[in-house]
Amino acid sequence: MGSRPPPLIVALSSLSARKLAVSVAVVAIVLAALAVPLWRASPALYATEESRIEPHAYTAEDPVACVAGARPGPSGESASEETPAGTRYMVKTPANYDATRAHPLIVVFAPHGVNRLLSERFVGLTRAATRAGFVIAYADSRPLDTKVLEDLGRIPAMVASRWCIDERRVFFTGHSDGGTAATALVVLRQSIPPVAIAPSAAGFRGADLAAYACPPPMAVMVQHSGNDELFPGFGREAAAWWAACNGCRGTPEPRSDGCLAYPSCSAGGITLYCQSAGRHIDWPRKNERLLAFFESAGRGFR
């Protein structure tokens, strides 16, 4: 593949919008050239069964928060939603979606050059997420710049305007460009603030993040491969930055799920570093762990 491209976060670390736009244009060209050969390398996709929606076993813990008929979003799959700037996204609900109950929302941002349908097959979250009571949205990839990030940041509010969503339980994830977008929307404060994020293979290193003020404490699960050939070591550096922002103190300690947990963090600021194996292009495939992390982070708001 030749030499490693400049990290994507170079395009996001400048506080100057003009410099940001120029940097993103350069990085977008590099990553666009890499996108086709990367995806031709056939990243592992989940079986189509994992894209099916499942019913959720509602309980009294699922709060009634919306008036019947107040949110027009349909049950099931809505595959052609669109932002004002033309970014397509897909929304899936539990099969027995109750439009009066406040649902947690997961927004999945796609790797470079990947649409919402392929992104769903890549991360394989739909079946388990809908069974657990989440509404889940998948956004198409677009080359990242400030305007695109602003547009992607509208998606949570747009979903909440049509489906019954608990805006205190919004979660972001995504891989590569998608992980970078999930992180950038928080540090740039361009969206409904999520209660937790789980970026994977993101292009943020510690020095890039140091250019930004810390957001309020929030739960973060940094997922990164120890063999990532494009962004080597970025995940550990990003996790350390989040740990400092979240007021964690001490050396990270191993957990039974394979992650390292930073100790003594501020309330709501659990910080995990979860290292996987494989290439940059490979999703960690630890979805049970990811959903458990989101459910735990949102539990105090039910």
PyMOL commands that set and color helices and strands:
alter all, ss='L'
color gray80, all
select helices_A, chain A and resi 8-11+17-40+48-51+116-123+126-131+146-152+155-162+177-187+206-209+234-245+287-301
alter helices_A, ss='H'
color red, helices_A
select strands_A, chain A and resi 77-82+88-92+103-109+135-139+165-175+196-200+219-225+253-254+260-261+271-276
alter strands_A, ss='S'
color yellow, strands_A
deselect
rebuild
show_as cartoon
